[in-house]
Amino acid sequence: MNQPIFSFENIVGGYGTGIVVNGVSGEVRSGEVLSILGRNGVGKSTLLKLLFGFLQSRKGRILFRNKEINDFDPPSRRKLGISYCPQERIVFEDLTVRENLTMMFPDRRIEEFNVYFENFPILRERLSQRAGTLSGGERKILAFVRTLAEKQLLILLDEPSEGVQLENIERMRVLIEDLKRSGRSFIVVEQNLSFAETIADNYLVMDHGQTVLMGSRREINREDLIEYLSV
């Protein structure tokens, strides 16, 4: 079996003196999706911030392509080949859709996004519109496309389907599956179990900041997942 492209071992961290994530481990291989599931407030988003370096882990190791990156800040992790799309503050509201999409690309070529416009034509239609005037679901799509277009080896997505219409969630699935076939990997935090089930190769389920269930999609039944997702 091929080695993980990204792994994290016994991660502990949080905000200030508070511990939110306590001893969580996981890994993802090339061309795979690791879906992180759990109720609201159990530490899923905090874990992603720790993995991308927005929060400093207090214990544990984070490895990308066999290189320990615990001391790397977010820009350095991005340079290595990791992208992150947060749950909140996902677009620059005063910039246009075009500016949001192209800001990470030196040549600012909008043609690079044609493949994404085929899936989400609303973005092409709104290129000159300020991102802050988009609906919540449209802002999610904009952030999702901008993150995927960076062509990184590993993409961290926090609640990408939140507020997005069903037909556009399906288009997200198609794009993720296409990129998986090209060898790109994902860690996706999701509340939408149906969406998570369509993209996941492996699950990591959290509760109270700890791992309560972990395994492949073949090994874990939906009933087991629901047990930890229901209020």
Secondary structure, 3 states (H helix, E strand, C coil): CCCCCEEEEEEEEEECCEEEEEEEEEEECCCCEEEEECCCCCCHHHHHHHHHCCCCCCEEEEEECCEECCCCCHHHHHHHCEEEECCCCCCCCCCEHHHHHHCCCCCCCHHHHHHHHHHCHHHHHCCCCEHHHCCHHHHHHHHHHHHHCCCCCEEEEECCCCCCCHHHHHHHHHHHHHHHHCCCEEEEECCCHHHHHHHCCEEEEEECCEEEEEEECCCCCHHHHHHHHCC
